[in-house]
Amino acid sequence: MKKKKCIVIEDYKSPYTDPLIITKGEILTIGEKESEWAGWIWCTNKKEESRWVPEKYLDIKGKIGKVKKYYDATELTVKSGEELIIKDEEAEWYWVMNQKGKSGWVPIKNVKLI
């Protein structure tokens, strides 16, 4: 099977230095649901760390979300012209790996399939 690749067409700088990593069964507090990215919800863990989490990774009851599967919220800073390998897709974002072996999420609007 051929690997899906893309090239960065617009720089993206991650606003977060410490990613939130959550595990299956973890309980999160649900925050705001409105963002420019449909399908993502602002969540806070028991350590008071907050990040956007894909809505479909959560079983939500009121203001509590139970995590359905492991999730790493790392966002990757990328520069125009970089070639990336696409590993996953979620709500207008790709989970990618760059040429140096670093992985993270980048907005689909910042890349073009090649």
Secondary structure by P-SEA (a helix, b strand, c coil): cbbbbbbbcbbbbbcccbbbbbcccbbbbbcccccccccbbbbbccccbbbbcccccccccccbbbbcbbbbcbbbbbcccbbbbbcccccccccccccccbbbbbbccccccc
